[in-house]
């Protein structure tokens, strides 16, 4: 899609070109998606983004504190699907519901596109929704860490949706109370992976916190794998297959 004011090309997306897939960008206000599918589905993706944002914005109009709270939001009462997904993810991870917003949007758009493409890869601010028959290697961007973009995680979705979400205390504008260069979480739920990555990253101030933060990640329901990078130090648990990267990578 054409760039809009206030957005610039994300450097790491320059290497996310899949020669056998259609690669395109969909932007709507603060939502900025990089999408790869069998063919160009940008119009359908934009419709899905508009629906997600309309549902979420309508709910926030009714409950403004939903946007600001750093605590899990109480379940119950009528709410649109994206809000329910965010509430559920936040409850599992013990964070505010907006910690799951990027993952929730990527997931809802991805599920919509699954009906039209055998492969769907959606990246939303470092959060990835994946639906593919073959494994995909996702490069890990970790700011100034010497490991940044030098390692990747091999994800085998095996024909079912899977997600990899990354939070950082040193990169980007998202709120984090930690100092990890990267915390990546693998889960079948993109909203859950997003919220969990935030919750785990909040617990990392130095490399001495890696072990306890991973233990916390293990306690979150539906988390299948955790990777933490702090400077030159790294820790991992679960369904995490680390691969070295050379040349072009996703």
C-alpha positions in Angstrom: 0.0 0.0 0.0 1.1 3.6 -0.4 2.8 5.2 2.6 0.9 7.7 4.6 2.2 10.7 6.6 3.8 9.7 9.9 5.0 6.4 8.7 8.4 5.4 7.3 9.6 2.1 5.9 10.7 -0.2 8.7 14.3 -1.1 7.9 14.0 -4.8 8.9 11.1 -5.2 6.4 13.6 -4.7 3.5 14.7 -8.3 4.0 11.2 -9.7 4.4 10.6 -10.2 0.7 9.3 -13.6 -0.2 9.9 -14.1 -4.0 7.2 -16.7 -4.3 4.6 -14.6 -2.5 2.8 -11.3 -2.9 4.3 -8.8 -0.4 2.5 -5.6 0.5 1.9 -3.1 3.2 -1.5 -2.1 4.7 -1.7 1.0 6.8 -4.7 2.4 8.7 -3.9 5.1 11.3 -1.6 3.5 13.9 -1.9 0.0 12.4 0.9 -0.8 10.0 1.0 -4.4 8.6 3.5 -6.1 6.4 1.7 -9.0 4.7 2.8 -11.9 2.5 0.2 -14.1 0.9 -0.2 -16.3 -2.3 -1.7 -13.3 -4.1 -2.4 -9.6 -3.4 -5.2 -9.5 -0.8 -4.6 -6.0 0.3 -8.2 -4.9 -0.2 -9.5 -7.7 1.9 -6.8 -7.1 4.5 -7.7 -3.4 4.7 -11.4 -4.3 5.3 -10.4 -6.6 8.1 -8.2 -3.9 9.7 -11.0 -1.4 9.5 -13.4 -3.9 11.1 -10.9 -4.6 13.9 -10.3 -0.9 14.6 -14.0 -0.1 14.5 -14.7 -2.7 17.1 -11.9 -1.7 19.3 -12.5 2.0 19.1 -16.2 1.6 19.7 -15.4 -0.3 22.9 -12.9 2.3 24.1 -15.4 5.0 23.5 -17.6 3.2 26.0 -14.8 2.3 28.4 -11.9 4.8 28.1 -10.0 3.1 30.9 -9.6 0.0 28.7 -7.0 2.0 26.7 -4.9 3.1 29.8 -5.1 0.3 32.4 -2.0 -1.7 33.1 -4.0 -4.4 34.8 -6.1 -7.2 33.3 -9.6 -6.1 32.3 -12.5 -7.9 33.9 -14.3 -10.3 31.7 -18.0 -10.3 31.3 -20.6 -8.2 29.6 -20.9 -7.8 25.8 -17.7 -7.1 23.9 -16.6 -7.5 20.3 -14.4 -10.4 19.3 -11.1 -8.5 19.3 -11.7 -7.1 22.7 -12.6 -10.5 24.1 -9.3 -11.9 22.7 -7.3 -9.1 24.3 -9.1 -9.5 27.6 -8.3 -13.2 27.7 -4.7 -12.8 26.7 -4.1 -10.1 29.2 -5.7 -12.2 32.0 -3.3 -15.1 31.2 -0.2 -12.8 31.2 -1.2 -10.4 34.0 -1.0 -7.2 32.0 -3.3 -4.6 30.6 -5.3 -5.5 27.5 -3.6 -3.1 25.2 -0.4 -5.1 25.6 -2.2 -7.6 23.3 -3.5 -5.2 20.6 -0.9 -5.6 17.9 -1.0 -9.4 18.1 -4.8 -9.4 18.3 -5.1 -7.3 15.1 -2.5 -9.4 13.2 -4.4 -12.6 14.2 -7.9 -11.4 13.3 -6.6 -10.1 9.9 -4.6 -13.3 9.4 -7.6 -15.6 10.1 -9.7 -13.7 7.5 -7.0 -14.1 4.9 -6.5 -17.8 5.6 -9.7 -18.4 3.6 -8.1 -17.0 0.5 -4.4 -18.1 0.7 -2.5 -21.2 1.6 0.2 -19.1 3.1 -0.4 -16.0 5.3 2.4 -14.1 7.1 1.5 -10.9 8.9 4.0 -8.7 10.8 2.6 -6.0 13.0 5.3 -4.1 14.9 7.4 -7.2 15.6 4.5 -9.5 16.2 4.0 -12.2 13.5 1.0 -14.3 12.7 1.9 -17.3 10.5 -0.1 -19.8 8.5 2.0 -22.0 6.2 2.6 -25.6 5.1 6.3 -25.3 5.4 8.6 -24.0 8.1 9.6 -20.3 8.2 12.6 -18.7 9.8 11.9 -15.4 11.5 14.9 -13.1 12.1 15.1 -11.7 15.7 15.7 -7.9 15.8 17.3 -7.1 19.2 18.4 -3.5 18.8 22.1 -3.0 19.6 22.7 -6.5 20.8 25.4 -8.3 18.8 22.9 -11.1 18.3 20.4 -8.8 16.5 19.5 -10.2 13.1 22.2 -12.8 13.4 19.9 -15.5 14.7 16.4 -16.6 13.8 13.7 -18.8 15.1 12.5 -21.7 12.9 8.7 -21.9 13.2 6.9 -25.0 11.9 3.2 -24.1 11.8 2.4 -27.4 10.3 -0.7 -26.0 8.5 -2.2 -24.5 11.6 -1.9 -20.8 12.8 1.1 -20.0 14.9 2.5 -16.8 16.3 5.8 -15.3 17.2 5.6 -12.0 19.1 8.6 -9.9 20.3 8.8 -7.2 23.0 11.8 -5.0 23.8 12.8 -2.6 26.5 15.4 -0.9 24.3 13.7 -0.8 20.9 10.6 0.9 19.8 7.9 3.0 21.5 5.8 0.3 23.2 5.6 0.6 27.0 8.0 -1.8 28.8 9.3 -1.8 32.4 12.3 -4.0 31.5 15.6 -3.6 29.7 15.7 -6.7 27.5 16.8 -6.2 24.0 14.3 -8.8 22.8 11.8 -11.2 24.4 10.1 -13.5 21.8 7.2 -15.7 22.6 5.8 -18.6 20.5 2.1 -19.5 20.9 -0.9 -20.6 18.8 -2.6 -17.3 19.9 -1.0 -14.1 18.6 -2.8 -12.0 21.2 -1.5 -14.2 24.0 2.0 -14.2 22.6 2.0 -10.4 22.4 0.7 -10.0 26.0 3.1 -12.7 27.3 6.1 -11.1 25.6 5.3 -7.8 27.3 4.8 -9.5 30.7 8.1 -11.4 30.5 10.1 -8.4 29.2 8.8 -6.4 32.1 10.8 -8.8 34.4 14.2 -8.4 32.7 16.5 -5.6 33.8 19.8 -7.4 33.3 21.1 -10.7 32.0 20.9 -12.0 35.6 17.1 -11.9 35.2 16.9 -14.2 32.2 16.4 -17.5 34.1 13.7 -16.2 36.4 11.9 -14.5 33.5 11.9 -17.7 31.5 10.5 -19.5 34.5 7.7 -17.0 34.6 7.0 -17.4 30.9 6.7 -21.2 31.5 3.9 -20.5 33.9 1.7 -18.6 31.4 -0.9 -20.9 29.8 -0.5 -21.5 26.1 3.0 -20.2 25.9 5.0 -22.8 23.9 8.4 -21.2 23.7 10.4 -18.2 25.0 13.6 -16.5 23.8 15.3 -13.7 25.7 18.2 -11.6 24.6 20.1 -9.1 26.8 23.2 -7.8 25.2 25.4 -10.8 24.3 23.4 -13.1 26.6 20.6 -15.4 25.5 18.2 -17.8 27.1 15.6 -20.0 25.6 12.9 -22.6 26.6 10.3 -24.7 24.9 9.6 -25.0 21.2 12.5 -22.7 20.2 14.7 -23.8 17.4 17.5 -21.2 17.0 19.2 -21.0 13.6 22.2 -18.8 12.5 21.4 -16.3 9.8 23.5 -15.4 6.8 22.6 -13.3 3.8 18.9 -12.5 3.3 16.5 -13.7 5.9 12.9 -13.2 7.0 
